[in-house]
Amino acid sequence: MRAAPSPLLAAQLRAGAYGAWAGGHPGTPEVGVTVPVGDETEIRTVLDTLGQAGATVTLLIPSPLAHSAPDALYAAAQAGHEIAGSGRPGQLGVLEAASAQPLQSWNSQGLGRADLRRLAAQEIHPLPFALETPQPGQTVRVLPEELGQSLPEMRALGYRPVPVREVPGLRQAGPRDLLLHLYTHTVEANFAREHGVIDLAQRADAVMRVAALGHAPAPLPLPRGTPTAELHLHSPRIVGLAGRGALTAYRAYLRSLRDVAAAMQTLPELQDAQAVFAVTLFHGPLEQGGFALLPLPPARAQIYGLGFRMLRIVYGTARPPSQPQPKMAWMTREAFLAKYG
């Protein structure tokens, strides 16, 4: 397996160095799928699997295959698959000629700066870094032997596997993309780990996370020692869905509350929770969904409001929140499960 870029080079690529691509729109179901192939037999097998699945992807092709398997590359391009380079860049024109398709992207894994500069001079962009699990508008790497299982699983979760070039909103990365990556993998990751946040956002339109608490924070009208469940929004996802329309985001909100109800009935951590609550600016949809609203103490509301404003800056949404002040929305376990269970 080829080595990943050094941390410094990876950070530069995430910020757009050498024309590197960033992910697409965070509220659409498309996910870019890249599949590495090593020889003609593997290409033929992958094409058969993809044909049966009715899917098109980005194939990562080493340059020498342009000489040894030109017919297979041409067949892949004619089937609608994107051809992207992999490994050390060789004769780029030969790879383009064999596939009858202009090269737009290249896998940066294992490449040094000289290789990246050469590709940039030909206006060939490093692909986005692949994630371990599908996320809207992002990219995943699927091995040939995993395609038959991975593609149906993605579709069952509401994702639409596509070539990277067809991801809506695909664009060149910039400094804010690096900032977002660092924030997500430090601040948010540390918060989730320290507070035991359970991610329920596996579906393409799921927006909820939940944490089990051993107490009932003020202003909940419950004894202090009452176990509760605190809701947390998947910030990039809700920003992306809201960008597609308020109704789209509202429907996703309601579907995600059903995910929470299912988790409360099945996960051991949530079996004792006697209430569900959230402190949020998006309390309007929760109120419409049956939650009662409670005002926060002024100082606490100001602190939360500052935090939410910072999130809006990090996630790049210019749309003002529906409400100027955060509130606590809550519902008893019995009422919540009766409505959403």
LINBEL-V328054 format. One record per helix or strand of 3 or more residues. SS is the DSSP state (alpha for helix, beta for strand). FROM is the first residue (numbers start at 1). LEN is the number of residues. If there is no record, write none. Layout:
# LINBEL-V328054
<<SS	FROM	LEN> <SS	FROM	LEN>>
This chain:
# LINBEL-V328054
<<alpha	7	8> <alpha	17	3> <beta	30	8> <alpha	40	14> <beta	58	5> <alpha	65	4> <alpha	70	9> <beta	82	5> <alpha	92	8> <alpha	113	9> <beta	139	3> <alpha	144	13> <beta	160	3> <alpha	164	3> <alpha	175	21> <beta	197	3> <beta	208	6> <beta	228	6> <alpha	235	10> <alpha	246	21> <alpha	268	3> <beta	275	6> <alpha	283	6> <beta	292	3> <alpha	298	18> <beta	327	6> <alpha	333	8>>
